Amino acid sequence: MLLVYTHKITPRITYIFKHICTRVLGVPVSFTTKIEEFVAHEGSKMSYTKKRLGNELFLRSTDLLFEQGVLASDVIVQKWDGLPGLFPVKDTSSDIPFDIFAASFYLLSRYEEYLPHVKDIKGRYTSKESLAASHNFLKIPVVDIWVERFAIILSTRFSEIKCKKVTYQKEMIVTVPQSNKYSKIGFLRTAIGYVRDLGRFRLIKVFKRTQVLLGIKKDPYDIFNWLIGLQKQVTQSFKVFIQLGDYSVDSRNVKHSRKSFKSSIKMIADYCEVGLLLSPQAITDAIILAEERKRLEALVHRPLRHIHLSEYKLVLPQVYREAIEQEIQHDYTMGYPDTVGFRAGTSHSFLFYDLDYEIQTPLMLHPVVLQSDSVINYHNHTIDSVSLAEIENVIQRVGGTFRINFSNVSFENIYSKKLFRSILFND
């Protein structure tokens, strides 16, 4: 047990200390605001306040974890042994020269996404707006490395503290926004597709569509059998997120009531863990979200536990609040659709903290380090494998989770399938 003295116990302090100390390092932690209790304690102890009390482990606190609400201010970033450090402190008696708890909370809570920022054409927070991008640490899981260094300090200072060893994992995610490109989409959409392709002289597409409709070739988006074949070769289940929204301009899947589509979902659910890919409409409308949830639960005969947001249209905090209201437990959207990197500065899963309500929620967020389209150059038919290898290596060193998102639409390109296999089997 690690006893922490602080001059004020806040929900933010409880959240971030328990995440770092207990969930990641496996060290139980308790808090006190009473100096007498702290001084009398004979076990492991540290102070997180403005001034050192004695010879305890001392980390000088900044103001962030004692505030409420979201306040606009410049975040200073300085180097700490070659690693970026947020919220540096001038107190030389502090055992770490910056406030790692405030820094970790800032990134995990996505504090900067609550501040005014420029959105992209789809209304999303972009990687370019982030502190990590502006200070060149987007591709580094800084929170994980900070925690690793903090663990060394703890173990060195207190022989009775044994930090648990976190184990590297790999998690493959597949999203299915549209299960079929040419087949099973209905007569009207098929006819319109032919007219459009012929009008634009896209004869290769006309030829491919005809081959699929005649049964000569398999629909390029229908990858369920291929995916199940790979799943049988590994022990960890893939997570497959399927969209069940009504047809619209932004949601063009086959009709959710179609028997063949239902059969495909049931088949994939026998081998993989199936979640819901929220349609753009469900992201902004709780009633539609509830309807899509019921559709999936009726098919797989178990409660919905996992969600992913279409096109990473994550606007904090409303959609997460709606997910919590409907007792959804896990989200896999904490990443960027257009670049490789760590949106929250970590590869470890963490609980969503609602900054508006100042509460820790039961919704677990699972960071995604890349979306396949962000590393495949479809024009030059090349894969940015160097950066992938570098990122995988750093995640392995900190015992994190290398979580990768592929879309079944991207599997039409053979390079995407090759990338999926090479990551899965370490080729």
N, C-alpha and C positions, 0 to 999 in steps of 0.2 A: 504494500500500500504506500503510495506517495501522497504525503500531505502537502497541500499548496496553501500558502498564506497569500491573501490579496485583500486590499482595503475595501473592496466591494465585490460581492458575488453577483454576476449578471447572467442572463440566459446565454449571452454570447460566450462568456468564459466557460460556463459549464459545457456548452456544445463543443467548442474547439479543443478543450483539454481532454474531454472524454473521447473525441475522435482520434486525436493523436496518441494519447497515452494508453487508452483502454482498447479501442477498436483496432488500431494499427499495431501498437507495441505490446498489447496484452498486459499493461500495468494498471492495476486499479488505482483510482485517484479520489481523494476527498478534499474538501475545501474548508478553510476557516478564516474568519475575520478577527479572531481574538489572538492578540500577540502572546498572551500568557499560555494559551493552549499550544501555540506553535512552538514556543521556546521549550515547553515541557516535553514535547514530543521527542522520543529517543530514536525513532526510526527514520526512514528516508523522508526528506522534506526539502521544499524549495519555496522561494518567495517570488511572487509576481506582483510587483508594486513599484513605487517611485524611488524607494531607498532601501539599501541592504540593511537587514536587521542584525546580522551577526556573521557567522562563517558558513551559513547555509548556501546551497545552490541558489544563485540569484539571477533572475532575468528581469531586466528593467522593462517596465510596461510603458506603452504609449496609450493614447486616449481611445483608440477605436473600439476596444471591447467594453468600454464603460459608457459609450454613447448609445443613443437610440435614434432610429430613423437613418436616413441616407443623407449625408452632408457632402457637398462638393468641395474637394480640396485636392491639392497636388500631392501625389504619392512619390516620395523620394526613393530612388533605387540606387544602392551602392553595392560594391563587390565585397564578398566574404569568401576568402580563399578561392577566388576564381568563379564563385557562384553569385548570381544576383541576390541581393537581400533587400526586402522592402521594410519600410519603417525603421531606419537606423536609429540608434540611441547614442548619445554623447557620453553617457556614464561609463567610464572605463572599468568600473568595478563589476559591470554586468558580465556574466559568463559567456554570453553571446552578444555580439555588437549590434544586433537588430532584433526587433520584436517578432520572433518566428510565429507566435500565436496570432498576433494581429495580421501578419502577412498571410498566414495560411487561411485565416477566416476571410480576409478580403477576397482571396481567389476562390475559395470553395463556395462562399455565399453568392458569388458573381456580383459583388457590390457594384462594380463599374457598369454592369448592364442595367442597373436601376437609375443611373445618372443619364442626363441628356446625351444623346449620341445620334450619329447619322446612320440610318438604316439603308439596306440595299433595296433594289426594286421590288423584292418580295417581302419587304417589311422585316428583315432579319438583322440582328446584331452581327456585324462582320468581324473577322479576325483582325482586320486593319485598325479597328477602333480600340483594340485591347492594349492594355499595358504591356502584356507579354510580347506582342508584335513590335511595339515601339521601342522596347528595350532588348529585343532579340533573344528572348528566352521561351518563345512559343513552343519550340521543339524539345524543351527540357522539362521533365516532371519535377519542377523545383520543390514543390511541397514534399514530395516523396524523399528527395535528397536532403532537405532540411530535417525531416523527421529521422532519417537514417543517422545524420550527424548528431542530432539531439539524443538519440538512443545510445550512441557511443559515449557521450558526456554523462548520461545517467548511469550507465553500466560502470564507467570508470570511477565515478564519484561514490556510488553506492553498490557495494559488492553483493548485497542481498537482492538487488533488482535484476531480474533475468528477463530481458525483452524477448518476446517471441520472434522466431524467424519466419518472416513472411515468404511465401512460395510463389515463384513466377508462374503465371497462367496465360493461356491463350484462349480467346473467345471469338468465334466466328458468328457474325450476324448477317442475315440475309433479309432484305426488305422486298416485298412484292407489291408494288403500286399498281401493276397491270399484269395479270397472269398470262394473257395471250395477246400476241401482236396481230395475228391475222385470223385465227380460228376462234370460234365460239363468241364472236363479238356481235353477231346478229346480221341479218340481211342488209338493213339500211346502212349501217356503218361500213360493211364490206363494199357495197355499191359505191358509196361516197369515196372510199379509199381508192377504188379502181379509177373512178373519174378524176380524182385529184392527181394520182400518179401519172395517168395517161396525159392529162392536160399539161403537166410539167415535164413530160417526156422522161419520166423516171422508169424506164423499161425494166431495169434490173429488179426494182421493187415489185413491179407487176408480175414478173416471172417468179419471184420468190413467194409472193402471195398465192399465186396459182398453184405452185408446187405444194404448199402447205394445205390449201383447201382440197386438193386432190389426194392428199395423204401420202404424197411422194416423200416429203420432208416433214420433220417435226417442227412445230411452232418454236421460233427462237427464244421466246420468253418462257416457255414451259420447261422448266429445269427441275421439276420435282423429282423425277426418277433419277436423274443424274446426281442430285443433291443427296437423296436417300442412299444411293450407292456409295458415296463418300462417307456419309454418316456411319454406315455399317463398319467402316474401317478404323474409326476412332472411338474413344470412350466418352469424351465430353460432348454433350448434345449441342448441336447448332441451335441458335435462336432465330426463328423465322417469323417475320412480322408481315401480316397479310392485311391489305386494305379491303374493307367491306362497305365503303361508302356508296351512296347513290351516284349515278352517272352525272357528271357536270363538266364544265370547261376544264377544271383543275383535277378532276377525278374520273379517269377513263377506264377503270377496270371493267371486266365482264360483269353482267348482272349477278348480284350476290345470291339470288334465289335459284340460279341455274344449277341443275343437278350435277353436271360434270364438274363444275367449280367446287361445289360442296364436297364431292367425292375426293377431289384433289386435296382439299384442306384436311379432311379426315385422314387421308393416307399420310400426309406429311406429319400430322400430329401423332401418328403411331410411332414415329422414329425421332422427331425433333421436338423441341419446346416451341410451341406456337404462341405468338403474341399479336397484338393489334397494332397495325400501322394506321394511326389516326388520319383520316381524310382532312383536307384543308378546312372543310366545314366543321368537323368535330373538334378541331383545335380551338375554335372560337365559340362553339355552341355546346353547352353542357347537355342539352336534350339530345342532340345528334350523337354526341359521344356515348351517352347511355344506350341509344338504339344500336350503335355499332358494337358496343360491348356485348349486348344481349345476343346479337347475331352470332358472334364468335363463340360465346359460351354455349349456345344451343348446338353448335356444330361439334365442339371438342368435348362437351360434357364435363367441364371443370371451370372454376372461376378464373376470370381474367386477372393475371398477375403482372404482365409485362406490356409496356407500350413503347412505341417509337413515333415521332412526329414526322409527317410527310415533309420532305425537303428541308428538314431541320428548321422548321418554322417555329422556333422557340422564342416566345416573348414572355419574359418573367413578369409576375409570378402566376398569372391567372390560370393558365392551362394546368400547372402543377396543382393548384388548389382544387380544380375540378376533378383531377385524377384522385386526389386524396379523398374528396367527398364520396367518390364512387369506390373507395377502398382498393384502388390500384396501388400496388406496392413497389413497382420497379419501372424506371424509365431509362431508355438507352439513346438519348438524344444529346447528351452533353459532349458535343464535338462540333467541328466546322465542316460544312459540305464541300468547301473549295480548297482546303489546305490541310496538310498533315500537322498535328500538334495537340497540345493539351489545353483545352479551353478553360479548365478549372485548375490547371497547374499540377494535376495528379493523375495517376493511372489507377488509383485505388477507388473503390466505390465509397460513397459517403451520403449521409442523410441531407435532404434538402432543408435549408434554414430559410424561413420566410422573414425577410428583413422588415416588411411592413408590419407584421404582427409580432415580431421579435420572439419567434418560437421555433424550436426544432420540430420537424414534422416526421412522420413515419415513412415518407416516400424516399426510397433509396435510388440515388442517381449513379449510373454506371458509365464512366467516361469512355468515349469512343475516340481513338487516336487518329483514325483515318476513314474516309469514304473512298471507295475504289477509284471513282472518277478523278479524284484529286491527285492520284499518283500514276495514272495511265495517260500517256500522250497518244490519243487515238489518231492524230494526224501523222505522227512519225512512227507509230506502232512500237513505242518503247515504254519501259517501266522504270520509274525512279527508284530502283532497288537499293541504291547506295544509302539514301536517306532512310529508307525502310529498315535496312540492316542496322544503321546507327541507332535508330529509335528503339528497335527491338532489343538491342544490346543494353541500352541504358535502363529499359524497363526490367530486363533480367537482373541487372545489378541491384536494383532496389526492391526486387521481389514483387513487382506490380503485375497488372494484367494488360496484356497486349490485345486490345479489343478492336476488331476490324469490321467495317460495315460494307457489304456488297449489295447491289441491287440486282434483281433477276434481269432487269432490262439491260444492264451492262454486260451480262453474260452472252449477249448476242455477239460480242466481240471476243474472239478466241483468246486474246491477251488477258482478258479479265479472268477467264477460267484458269489459265496458266498461273496467274498471280494467286488466285484462291488456293490452288493445289500446292504451289511452292511455299506459301505461308503455312498451310495446314500440315504439310509433311516435311517442312524444313529443307526443301530441295535447293 
